Amino acid sequence: MAKRGKKYRQVAELIDNEQEYTLEEACDLVKKTSITEFDSSVDLDLKLGVDPRQADQMVRGTVSLPHGTGKTVKVLALVSEAKQEEAVEAGADYVGLDEYVKKIEEGWSDVDVVIATPDVMGTIGRLGRYLGPRGLMPNPKSGTVTMDIASAVEEFKAGKIDFRVDKFGILHTSIGKASFEASELRENAIAFLNTIIKMRPASAKGAYIRSAFMSTTMGPSISLSRSSVTSI
């Protein structure tokens, strides 16, 4: 087992590993467990009672966090010339088509979100091998394939996130920064949880949210009670 540093051990003592905390308690406690010199992200991890191998149990979508993630989001808009001015005015960091397709194929990846219009999907389809593994390939289900480029760019810049359950049934997302107020973290968490609960597949059996944990970057995990995340 890896030896934990002094700072980690100190903040870990604040957490009772035998206790499950309410969402409100966890949002207060997680702010005290950041051990990094930079402003740590606050992450929320859920274990869902779904089988992602079944198409009808794939939990995937988007949610707009009321207080954003605290991160500066770099958006690339892959659009035809007719839509480029719209994307620029909406605040996209990179706008174009052929030149960015070439850059991505050559290894460029300095971007957090890629948005495209339906008419260019045939052109960028071959980018799946590069963008797919990073979860960046534009997809209608994640709100990144749309004709309303301006709204999509503005929403992602403002804190809209996309999520997708992994092959183990786990959802991992950032709900803010350690510098956020506890109330802001709680409101972001509630927005995310409400979205996940509404997306419960009809074919999912038993408990839907099996477990939930909150933590900061490199910090210890805080176990949340199932009742506090399922009855919000």
C-alpha positions in Angstrom: 0.0 0.0 0.0 1.3 3.4 -0.9 2.4 5.6 2.0 0.3 8.7 2.4 1.8 12.1 3.0 1.5 14.1 6.2 -1.1 16.5 4.8 -3.3 13.7 3.5 -3.2 11.9 6.9 -4.1 15.1 8.7 -7.2 15.8 6.6 -8.1 12.1 6.5 -8.6 12.3 10.3 -11.5 14.7 9.7 -13.4 11.9 8.0 -15.0 9.0 9.9 -14.8 6.1 7.4 -17.5 4.3 9.3 -20.0 7.1 8.7 -22.0 8.1 5.7 -22.5 11.8 5.4 -25.4 13.8 4.2 -24.9 15.9 1.0 -24.9 19.1 3.1 -22.3 17.7 5.5 -20.1 16.4 2.7 -20.0 19.8 1.0 -18.9 21.4 4.2 -16.3 18.8 4.9 -14.8 18.4 1.5 -13.7 22.1 1.5 -11.5 21.2 4.5 -9.8 18.2 2.9 -8.0 19.9 0.0 -4.3 19.3 0.3 -3.0 20.9 -3.0 -1.5 24.3 -3.4 -3.8 24.9 -6.4 -7.5 25.2 -6.2 -8.6 21.6 -6.2 -11.5 20.3 -8.1 -14.4 18.7 -6.1 -15.4 15.4 -7.7 -18.6 13.4 -7.3 -18.5 9.7 -8.1 -21.6 7.5 -8.4 -21.9 3.7 -8.7 -25.1 3.0 -10.7 -27.1 -0.2 -10.8 -26.9 -0.4 -14.6 -25.3 -2.6 -17.2 -23.7 -0.2 -19.7 -23.2 -3.1 -22.1 -27.0 -3.0 -22.7 -27.9 -0.1 -25.0 -31.0 0.8 -23.0 -29.0 1.1 -19.8 -26.3 3.5 -21.1 -26.6 6.7 -18.9 -25.3 9.6 -20.9 -26.3 13.2 -21.2 -25.5 16.8 -20.2 -26.4 19.1 -17.3 -25.8 22.8 -16.7 -24.3 23.4 -13.3 -25.8 26.6 -11.7 -22.4 27.8 -10.5 -20.2 26.2 -13.3 -17.2 24.0 -12.7 -14.7 26.8 -11.9 -12.6 25.7 -14.9 -11.8 27.7 -18.0 -13.3 25.6 -20.8 -11.6 25.7 -24.2 -14.2 25.2 -26.9 -13.5 24.2 -30.5 -16.3 24.7 -33.0 -15.9 22.6 -36.1 -18.3 24.4 -38.5 -18.6 25.5 -42.1 -17.7 29.1 -43.1 -21.3 30.1 -42.9 -21.4 29.4 -39.1 -17.9 30.6 -38.1 -18.8 34.2 -37.3 -21.7 32.9 -35.0 -19.2 30.6 -33.2 -16.7 33.4 -32.7 -19.2 35.9 -31.4 -20.5 33.2 -28.9 -17.0 32.9 -27.5 -15.6 29.7 -29.0 -11.8 29.6 -28.5 -11.1 27.9 -31.8 -13.3 28.0 -34.9 -12.8 26.4 -38.3 -13.0 23.1 -40.1 -10.4 21.6 -42.4 -7.4 23.2 -40.7 -8.5 21.8 -37.3 -9.3 18.4 -38.7 -5.7 18.3 -39.9 -4.3 19.6 -36.6 -6.2 16.9 -34.6 -5.0 14.2 -37.0 -1.5 15.5 -36.3 -1.9 15.2 -32.6 -3.3 18.5 -31.4 -5.6 18.2 -28.4 -5.6 21.5 -26.5 -9.3 21.6 -26.1 -12.0 20.6 -23.6 -15.2 20.5 -25.7 -15.7 20.0 -29.5 -18.9 21.2 -31.0 -20.0 20.7 -34.6 -23.0 21.2 -36.9 -24.7 18.2 -38.5 -23.6 19.2 -42.0 -19.9 18.7 -41.2 -20.2 15.3 -39.5 -19.3 13.5 -42.7 -16.1 15.5 -42.9 -15.1 15.0 -39.3 -16.2 11.4 -38.9 -12.6 10.1 -39.3 -11.7 12.0 -36.1 -13.4 9.4 -34.0 -10.2 7.5 -33.4 -8.6 10.7 -32.0 -11.5 12.3 -30.2 -13.4 9.2 -29.1 -11.0 7.9 -26.5 -11.0 11.4 -24.9 -14.7 11.7 -24.9 -14.5 14.7 -27.2 -16.2 13.3 -30.4 -19.3 15.5 -31.1 -22.5 13.6 -30.4 -26.2 14.7 -30.4 -26.8 13.0 -27.1 -24.1 15.2 -25.4 -25.5 18.4 -27.1 -22.3 18.9 -29.1 -23.9 18.3 -32.5 -26.3 21.1 -33.2 -27.2 23.9 -35.6 -27.6 26.3 -32.7 -23.8 26.8 -32.4 -24.1 30.0 -30.4 -26.2 28.5 -27.6 -24.1 25.4 -27.4 -20.8 27.4 -27.1 -22.3 29.7 -24.5 -23.7 26.9 -22.4 -20.4 24.9 -22.3 -18.4 28.0 -21.6 -20.8 28.8 -18.7 -20.5 25.4 -17.0 -22.5 22.9 -19.0 -20.9 19.4 -18.7 -21.5 16.1 -20.4 -21.3 12.8 -18.6 -21.3 9.1 -19.5 -21.3 6.0 -17.3 -18.2 3.9 -17.8 -18.1 0.1 -18.4 -18.2 -0.5 -14.7 -21.3 1.5 -14.1 -19.5 4.4 -12.6 -20.1 8.1 -13.2 -17.4 10.6 -12.4 -17.8 14.3 -12.7 -16.4 17.6 -11.3 -19.0 19.7 -9.5 -16.8 22.7 -8.7 -13.7 23.9 -6.9 -12.6 23.7 -3.3 -12.8 27.6 -3.2 -16.5 27.4 -3.9 -18.9 28.1 -1.1 -20.4 24.9 0.4 -23.8 26.0 -0.7 -22.6 26.4 -4.3 -21.1 22.9 -4.3 -24.4 21.5 -2.9 -26.5 23.3 -5.5 -24.2 22.0 -8.3 -24.4 18.5 -6.9 -28.2 18.6 -6.7 -28.5 19.7 -10.3 -26.3 16.8 -11.4 -28.0 14.2 -9.2 -31.5 15.4 -10.3 -30.5 14.9 -13.9 -29.1 11.4 -13.2 -32.2 10.3 -11.3 -34.5 11.4 -14.1 -32.4 9.4 -16.5 -32.9 6.1 -14.7 -33.3 3.4 -17.4 -36.7 1.6 -17.2 -34.9 -1.8 -17.4 -32.5 -1.1 -14.5 -33.3 -3.4 -11.6 -32.8 -2.9 -7.9 -31.1 0.2 -6.3 -30.2 2.7 -9.0 -27.6 4.8 -7.1 -25.6 2.1 -5.3 -23.0 4.4 -3.7 -21.8 8.0 -3.9 -18.5 9.6 -2.9 -17.2 13.1 -2.8 -13.5 14.2 -2.8 -11.1 16.8 -3.8 -8.1 16.3 -6.2 -5.7 14.0 -4.3 -7.8 14.3 -1.2 -9.6 11.5 0.8 -13.1 10.3 -0.2 -16.2 11.1 1.8 -19.0 8.5 1.7 -22.5 9.9 1.1 -25.6 8.3 2.4 -27.8 6.9 -0.3 -30.9 8.6 1.2 -29.2 12.0 0.9 -28.5 11.6 -2.8 -31.8 9.9 -3.8 -34.3 12.1 -2.0 -33.1 15.6 -2.9 
